[in-house]
Amino acid sequence: MTEHEGEYVADCRARVAFDLLTNRWNSVVVYALADGPTRPGALAARIGGISAKVLTETLRRLEYHGLVVRRTYAEAPPRVEYALTDLGESLLVPFRALGEWSLEYGHRVLAAQDAAEAAANTG
């Protein structure tokens, strides 16, 4: 029996974290909400390069997972803000760690990609 045998089954809790990490926009939106409640338009402007549709889908997904809360205000016009829950704030720790890793090692990943592309184009 190996050290990790049986740990990677379909209902493994680690898969929850990996699913959250593998979506392109989840970490970006969580990180963008780190400074506090934000309206969708301001959030899109802070992030840049995200469509309104993708932002809405991402916010709904994060809300479904309990990481983000949507607050509506009975004003004219209606106002909506999104904020991290305590659970969402707890994700900032590993996201920041991954960001630090990327700053330190990202150039090596990019160099490996360039080398692989060059090898594919010459062979």
SEMARBA-357040 format. One record per residue: residue number from 1; z, y, x of N, C-alpha, C in turn; residue in one letter. Coordinates in Angstrom, 2 decimals. Layout:
BEGIN
+-----+---------+---------+---------+---------+----------+---------+---------+---------+---------+---+
:   k :    n_up : n_north :  n_east :   ca_up : ca_north : ca_east :    c_up : c_north :  c_east : r :
+-----+---------+---------+---------+---------+----------+---------+---------+---------+---------+---+
: NUM :       Z :       Y :       X :       Z :        Y :       X :       Z :       Y :       X : a :
...
+-----+---------+---------+---------+---------+----------+---------+---------+---------+---------+---+
This chain:
BEGIN
+-----+---------+---------+---------+---------+----------+---------+---------+---------+---------+---+
:   k :    n_up : n_north :  n_east :   ca_up : ca_north : ca_east :    c_up : c_north :  c_east : r :
+-----+---------+---------+---------+---------+----------+---------+---------+---------+---------+---+
:   1 :    0.00 :   -1.19 :    0.85 :    0.00 :     0.00 :    0.00 :    0.00 :    1.25 :    0.89 : m :
:   2 :   -0.90 :    2.19 :    0.61 :   -0.99 :     3.40 :    1.42 :    0.02 :    4.43 :    0.93 : t :
:   3 :    0.20 :    5.43 :    1.75 :    1.19 :     6.49 :    1.45 :    0.90 :    7.19 :    0.13 : e :
:   4 :   -0.36 :    7.40 :   -0.19 :   -0.73 :     8.17 :   -1.38 :   -1.29 :    7.32 :   -2.52 : h :
:   5 :   -1.15 :    6.03 :   -2.43 :   -1.73 :     5.15 :   -3.44 :   -1.17 :    5.46 :   -4.82 : e :
:   6 :   -2.05 :    5.60 :   -5.78 :   -1.65 :     5.86 :   -7.15 :   -1.38 :    7.32 :   -7.47 : g :
:   7 :   -1.46 :    8.20 :   -6.46 :   -1.17 :     9.61 :   -6.69 :   -2.35 :   10.38 :   -7.24 : e :
:   8 :   -3.54 :    9.80 :   -7.22 :   -4.73 :    10.54 :   -7.61 :   -5.34 :   10.01 :   -8.90 : y :
:   9 :   -4.50 :    9.56 :   -9.77 :   -4.97 :     9.05 :  -11.06 :   -5.36 :   10.21 :  -11.96 : v :
:  10 :   -5.99 :    9.90 :  -13.08 :   -6.55 :    10.92 :  -13.96 :   -5.52 :   11.94 :  -14.43 : a :
:  11 :   -4.27 :   11.52 :  -14.62 :   -3.28 :    12.47 :  -15.13 :   -2.36 :   13.00 :  -14.03 : d :
:  12 :   -2.80 :   12.92 :  -12.79 :   -2.03 :    13.42 :  -11.66 :   -1.82 :   14.93 :  -11.79 : c :
:  13 :   -0.60 :   15.37 :  -11.59 :   -0.31 :    16.81 :  -11.74 :   -0.99 :   17.67 :  -10.68 : r :
:  14 :   -1.25 :   17.09 :   -9.52 :   -1.95 :    17.85 :   -8.48 :   -3.34 :   18.26 :   -8.96 : a :
:  15 :   -3.94 :   17.47 :   -9.82 :   -5.27 :    17.81 :  -10.34 :   -5.25 :   19.10 :  -11.15 : r :
:  16 :   -4.13 :   19.39 :  -11.78 :   -4.02 :    20.66 :  -12.52 :   -4.24 :   21.82 :  -11.56 : v :
:  17 :   -3.56 :   21.78 :  -10.42 :   -3.70 :    22.84 :   -9.43 :   -5.12 :   22.89 :   -8.88 : a :
:  18 :   -5.69 :   21.73 :   -8.56 :   -7.04 :    21.71 :   -8.01 :   -8.05 :   22.22 :   -9.02 : f :
:  19 :   -7.86 :   21.90 :  -10.29 :   -8.76 :    22.42 :  -11.33 :   -8.69 :   23.94 :  -11.40 : d :
:  20 :   -7.49 :   24.50 :  -11.27 :   -7.34 :    25.95 :  -11.29 :   -7.97 :   26.60 :  -10.07 : l :
:  21 :   -7.88 :   25.93 :   -8.94 :   -8.42 :    26.49 :   -7.70 :   -9.93 :   26.40 :   -7.62 : l :
:  22 :  -10.52 :   25.39 :   -8.23 :  -11.95 :    25.18 :   -8.04 :  -12.83 :   26.07 :   -8.90 : t :
:  23 :  -12.28 :   26.70 :   -9.92 :  -13.08 :    27.63 :  -10.71 :  -13.27 :   28.91 :   -9.91 : n :
:  24 :  -14.49 :   29.38 :   -9.85 :  -14.83 :    30.54 :   -9.02 :  -13.99 :   31.77 :   -9.34 : r :
:  25 :  -13.71 :   32.00 :  -10.63 :  -13.10 :    33.28 :  -11.02 :  -11.60 :   33.21 :  -11.28 : w :
:  26 :  -11.02 :   32.05 :  -11.44 :   -9.59 :    31.97 :  -11.77 :   -8.72 :   32.71 :  -10.76 : n :
:  27 :   -8.87 :   32.40 :   -9.50 :   -8.02 :    33.02 :   -8.48 :   -8.28 :   34.52 :   -8.37 : s :
:  28 :   -9.54 :   34.92 :   -8.55 :   -9.88 :    36.34 :   -8.46 :   -9.19 :   37.12 :   -9.58 : v :
:  29 :   -9.25 :   36.61 :  -10.79 :   -8.65 :    37.30 :  -11.93 :   -7.12 :   37.30 :  -11.81 : v :
:  30 :   -6.54 :   36.17 :  -11.43 :   -5.08 :    36.13 :  -11.25 :   -4.67 :   37.16 :  -10.20 : v :
:  31 :   -5.36 :   37.18 :   -9.10 :   -5.03 :    38.13 :   -8.03 :   -5.21 :   39.58 :   -8.49 : y :
:  32 :   -6.26 :   39.84 :   -9.27 :   -6.51 :    41.19 :   -9.77 :   -5.43 :   41.65 :  -10.75 : a :
:  33 :   -4.76 :   40.71 :  -11.40 :   -3.68 :    41.06 :  -12.34 :   -2.32 :   41.17 :  -11.65 : l :
:  34 :   -2.29 :   41.00 :  -10.36 :   -1.02 :    41.00 :   -9.63 :   -0.27 :   42.34 :   -9.73 : a :
:  35 :   -1.00 :   43.43 :   -9.93 :   -0.37 :    44.75 :   -9.98 :    0.18 :   45.11 :  -11.35 : d :
:  36 :    0.01 :   44.21 :  -12.33 :    0.57 :    44.47 :  -13.65 :   -0.47 :   44.44 :  -14.74 : g :
:  37 :   -0.04 :   44.70 :  -15.99 :   -0.93 :    44.63 :  -17.14 :   -2.16 :   45.52 :  -16.95 : p :
:  38 :   -3.30 :   44.98 :  -17.35 :   -4.57 :    45.67 :  -17.13 :   -5.50 :   45.45 :  -18.32 : t :
:  39 :   -6.21 :   46.50 :  -18.69 :   -7.21 :    46.40 :  -19.74 :   -8.45 :   45.71 :  -19.19 : r :
:  40 :   -9.21 :   45.03 :  -20.06 :  -10.38 :    44.28 :  -19.57 :  -11.39 :   45.12 :  -18.79 : p :
:  41 :  -11.67 :   46.32 :  -19.26 :  -12.64 :    47.17 :  -18.55 :  -12.17 :   47.53 :  -17.15 : g :
:  42 :  -10.91 :   47.88 :  -17.03 :  -10.35 :    48.20 :  -15.72 :  -10.32 :   46.97 :  -14.83 : a :
:  43 :  -10.05 :   45.82 :  -15.43 :  -10.02 :    44.57 :  -14.68 :  -11.42 :   44.24 :  -14.13 : l :
:  44 :  -12.43 :   44.39 :  -14.96 :  -13.81 :    44.14 :  -14.52 :  -14.21 :   45.10 :  -13.40 : a :
:  45 :  -13.81 :   46.37 :  -13.51 :  -14.12 :    47.34 :  -12.48 :  -13.41 :   47.01 :  -11.17 : a :
:  46 :  -12.17 :   46.56 :  -11.26 :  -11.40 :    46.20 :  -10.08 :  -12.02 :   45.00 :   -9.37 : r :
:  47 :  -12.51 :   44.05 :  -10.14 :  -13.07 :    42.82 :   -9.57 :  -14.48 :   43.06 :   -9.04 : i :
:  48 :  -15.35 :   43.66 :   -9.87 :  -16.73 :    43.87 :   -9.49 :  -17.51 :   42.56 :   -9.49 : g :
:  49 :  -18.75 :   42.61 :   -9.95 :  -19.61 :    41.44 :   -9.91 :  -19.32 :   40.37 :  -10.94 : g :
:  50 :  -18.50 :   40.68 :  -11.94 :  -18.19 :    39.71 :  -12.99 :  -18.67 :   40.29 :  -14.32 : i :
:  51 :  -19.39 :   39.47 :  -15.08 :  -19.88 :    39.95 :  -16.37 :  -18.74 :   39.94 :  -17.38 : s :
:  52 :  -18.92 :   40.70 :  -18.45 :  -17.90 :    40.74 :  -19.51 :  -17.70 :   39.35 :  -20.11 : a :
:  53 :  -18.78 :   38.60 :  -20.26 :  -18.70 :    37.26 :  -20.83 :  -17.87 :   36.34 :  -19.93 : k :
:  54 :  -18.14 :   36.35 :  -18.64 :  -17.41 :    35.48 :  -17.71 :  -15.96 :   35.91 :  -17.61 : v :
:  55 :  -15.70 :   37.21 :  -17.62 :  -14.33 :    37.69 :  -17.58 :  -13.57 :   37.22 :  -18.81 : l :
:  56 :  -14.18 :   37.34 :  -19.98 :  -13.54 :    36.90 :  -21.22 :  -13.26 :   35.41 :  -21.18 : t :
:  57 :  -14.24 :   34.62 :  -20.74 :  -14.04 :    33.16 :  -20.63 :  -12.90 :   32.83 :  -19.67 : e :
:  58 :  -12.85 :   33.53 :  -18.56 :  -11.81 :    33.27 :  -17.56 :  -10.45 :   33.65 :  -18.10 : t :
:  59 :  -10.33 :   34.80 :  -18.75 :   -9.06 :    35.22 :  -19.32 :   -8.59 :   34.24 :  -20.39 : l :
:  60 :   -9.50 :   33.77 :  -21.21 :   -9.12 :    32.78 :  -22.24 :   -8.66 :   31.48 :  -21.61 : r :
:  61 :   -9.35 :   31.05 :  -20.55 :   -8.96 :    29.82 :  -19.85 :   -7.57 :   29.98 :  -19.22 : r :
:  62 :   -7.33 :   31.10 :  -18.59 :   -6.03 :    31.34 :  -17.96 :   -4.92 :   31.47 :  -19.00 : l :
:  63 :   -5.26 :   32.05 :  -20.15 :   -4.30 :    32.13 :  -21.25 :   -3.99 :   30.73 :  -21.78 : e :
:  64 :   -4.99 :   29.90 :  -21.91 :   -4.82 :    28.51 :  -22.37 :   -3.87 :   27.75 :  -21.44 : y :
:  65 :   -3.98 :   28.01 :  -20.15 :   -3.13 :    27.34 :  -19.16 :   -1.74 :   27.97 :  -19.02 : h :
:  66 :   -1.50 :   29.04 :  -19.77 :   -0.19 :    29.68 :  -19.72 :    0.01 :   30.60 :  -18.54 : g :
:  67 :   -1.07 :   31.02 :  -17.90 :   -0.98 :    31.87 :  -16.71 :   -1.11 :   33.35 :  -17.04 : l :
:  68 :   -1.72 :   33.65 :  -18.18 :   -1.99 :    35.03 :  -18.59 :   -1.57 :   35.18 :  -20.04 : v :
:  69 :   -1.07 :   36.36 :  -20.36 :   -0.73 :    36.68 :  -21.74 :   -1.61 :   37.86 :  -22.17 : v :
:  70 :   -2.09 :   37.79 :  -23.40 :   -2.91 :    38.86 :  -23.99 :   -2.03 :   39.65 :  -24.93 : r :
:  71 :   -1.99 :   40.95 :  -24.73 :   -1.20 :    41.82 :  -25.60 :   -2.14 :   42.78 :  -26.31 : r :
:  72 :   -1.98 :   42.83 :  -27.64 :   -2.77 :    43.77 :  -28.42 :   -1.84 :   44.84 :  -28.96 : t :
:  73 :   -2.36 :   46.05 :  -29.04 :   -1.58 :    47.19 :  -29.51 :   -2.27 :   47.75 :  -30.75 : y :
:  74 :   -1.50 :   47.97 :  -31.78 :   -2.02 :    48.49 :  -33.05 :   -2.23 :   49.99 :  -32.93 : a :
:  75 :   -3.31 :   50.33 :  -32.28 :   -3.68 :    51.73 :  -32.08 :   -5.10 :   51.92 :  -32.57 : e :
:  76 :   -5.51 :   53.16 :  -32.68 :   -6.89 :    53.45 :  -33.03 :   -7.51 :   54.20 :  -31.85 : a :
:  77 :   -8.48 :   53.64 :  -31.18 :   -9.01 :    52.28 :  -31.31 :   -8.01 :   51.25 :  -30.76 : p :
:  78 :   -8.18 :   50.00 :  -31.17 :   -7.27 :    48.96 :  -30.71 :   -7.30 :   48.83 :  -29.19 : p :
:  79 :   -6.15 :   48.53 :  -28.62 :   -6.04 :    48.39 :  -27.16 :   -5.57 :   46.98 :  -26.84 : r :
:  80 :   -6.17 :   46.39 :  -25.81 :   -5.81 :    45.06 :  -25.35 :   -5.51 :   45.12 :  -23.87 : v :
:  81 :   -4.46 :   44.45 :  -23.46 :   -4.12 :    44.32 :  -22.05 :   -3.84 :   42.86 :  -21.73 : e :
:  82 :   -4.09 :   42.51 :  -20.49 :   -3.77 :    41.18 :  -20.00 :   -2.77 :   41.32 :  -18.87 : y :
:  83 :   -1.85 :   40.36 :  -18.81 :   -0.84 :    40.37 :  -17.76 :   -0.54 :   38.93 :  -17.35 : a :
:  84 :   -0.06 :   38.78 :  -16.13 :    0.36 :    37.46 :  -15.67 :    1.68 :   37.08 :  -16.31 : l :
:  85 :    1.81 :   35.82 :  -16.63 :    3.11 :    35.28 :  -17.05 :    3.88 :   34.95 :  -15.77 : t :
:  86 :    5.12 :   34.51 :  -15.93 :    5.88 :    34.07 :  -14.76 :    5.15 :   32.93 :  -14.04 : d :
:  87 :    4.56 :   32.04 :  -14.83 :    3.80 :    30.94 :  -14.26 :    2.59 :   31.45 :  -13.48 : l :
:  88 :    1.91 :   32.43 :  -14.04 :    0.77 :    33.04 :  -13.35 :    1.19 :   33.72 :  -12.06 : g :
:  89 :    2.32 :   34.42 :  -12.10 :    2.82 :    35.07 :  -10.88 :    3.16 :   34.06 :   -9.80 : e :
:  90 :    3.62 :   32.88 :  -10.22 :    3.95 :    31.86 :   -9.22 :    2.71 :   31.37 :   -8.48 : s :
:  91 :    1.54 :   31.51 :   -9.08 :    0.29 :    31.11 :   -8.41 :   -0.13 :   32.08 :   -7.32 : l :
:  92 :    0.43 :   33.28 :   -7.33 :    0.07 :    34.25 :   -6.29 :    0.45 :   33.75 :   -4.90 : l :
:  93 :    1.51 :   32.96 :   -4.80 :    1.95 :    32.45 :   -3.49 :    0.87 :   31.57 :   -2.86 : v :
:  94 :    0.41 :   30.50 :   -3.54 :   -0.65 :    29.71 :   -2.89 :   -1.98 :   30.45 :   -2.78 : p :
:  95 :   -2.30 :   31.33 :   -3.73 :   -3.54 :    32.08 :   -3.63 :   -3.51 :   33.00 :   -2.40 : f :
:  96 :   -2.37 :   33.64 :   -2.15 :   -2.26 :    34.50 :   -0.97 :   -2.34 :   33.66 :    0.31 : r :
:  97 :   -1.74 :   32.47 :    0.29 :   -1.83 :    31.59 :    1.45 :   -3.28 :   31.20 :    1.73 : a :
:  98 :   -4.04 :   30.89 :    0.68 :   -5.46 :    30.58 :    0.85 :   -6.24 :   31.79 :    1.36 : l :
:  99 :   -5.86 :   32.97 :    0.89 :   -6.50 :    34.19 :    1.38 :   -6.25 :   34.40 :    2.86 : g :
: 100 :   -5.02 :   34.15 :    3.30 :   -4.70 :    34.26 :    4.73 :   -5.48 :   33.23 :    5.54 : e :
: 101 :   -5.58 :   32.00 :    5.01 :   -6.35 :    30.96 :    5.68 :   -7.80 :   31.41 :    5.81 : w :
: 102 :   -8.35 :   31.99 :    4.74 :   -9.74 :    32.44 :    4.75 :   -9.97 :   33.53 :    5.78 : s :
: 103 :   -9.01 :   34.44 :    5.91 :   -9.15 :    35.50 :    6.92 :   -9.16 :   34.92 :    8.32 : l :
: 104 :   -8.34 :   33.91 :    8.54 :   -8.24 :    33.32 :    9.88 :   -9.40 :   32.37 :   10.19 : e :
: 105 :   -9.82 :   31.59 :    9.22 :  -10.79 :    30.52 :    9.49 :  -12.13 :   30.67 :    8.77 : y :
: 106 :  -12.27 :   31.66 :    7.92 :  -13.50 :    31.81 :    7.15 :  -14.74 :   31.92 :    8.02 : g :
: 107 :  -14.63 :   32.59 :    9.16 :  -15.78 :    32.74 :   10.05 :  -16.26 :   31.38 :   10.57 : h :
: 108 :  -15.34 :   30.43 :   10.74 :  -15.72 :    29.10 :   11.21 :  -16.46 :   28.33 :   10.11 : r :
: 109 :  -16.03 :   28.50 :    8.88 :  -16.72 :    27.86 :    7.76 :  -18.14 :   28.41 :    7.65 : v :
: 110 :  -18.26 :   29.73 :    7.72 :  -19.59 :    30.35 :    7.65 :  -20.48 :   29.91 :    8.80 : l :
: 111 :  -19.92 :   29.79 :   10.00 :  -20.70 :    29.33 :   11.16 :  -21.17 :   27.89 :   10.96 : a :
: 112 :  -20.31 :   27.05 :   10.39 :  -20.69 :    25.66 :   10.12 :  -21.82 :   25.60 :    9.09 : a :
: 113 :  -21.75 :   26.46 :    8.08 :  -22.81 :    26.51 :    7.07 :  -24.13 :   26.95 :    7.69 : q :
: 114 :  -24.06 :   27.99 :    8.54 :  -25.27 :    28.46 :    9.21 :  -25.87 :   27.36 :   10.08 : d :
: 115 :  -25.03 :   26.63 :   10.81 :  -25.51 :    25.55 :   11.68 :  -26.16 :   24.43 :   10.85 : a :
: 116 :  -25.55 :   24.10 :    9.73 :  -26.10 :    23.05 :    8.86 :  -27.45 :   23.47 :    8.30 : a :
: 117 :  -27.57 :   24.72 :    7.89 :  -28.84 :    25.22 :    7.36 :  -29.91 :   25.25 :    8.43 : e :
: 118 :  -29.53 :   25.67 :    9.64 :  -30.50 :    25.70 :   10.74 :  -30.97 :   24.30 :   11.08 : a :
: 119 :  -30.06 :   23.34 :   11.09 :  -30.43 :    21.94 :   11.38 :  -31.35 :   21.40 :   10.29 : a :
: 120 :  -31.08 :   21.75 :    9.04 :  -31.91 :    21.28 :    7.94 :  -33.31 :   21.88 :    8.00 : a :
: 121 :  -33.43 :   23.11 :    8.48 :  -34.71 :    23.78 :    8.55 :  -35.56 :   23.35 :    9.75 : n :
: 122 :  -34.92 :   22.79 :   10.76 :  -35.67 :    22.38 :   11.95 :  -35.95 :   20.88 :   11.97 : t :
: 123 :  -35.27 :   20.14 :   11.11 :  -35.43 :    18.68 :   11.19 :  -36.20 :   18.17 :   10.09 : g :
+-----+---------+---------+---------+---------+----------+---------+---------+---------+---------+---+
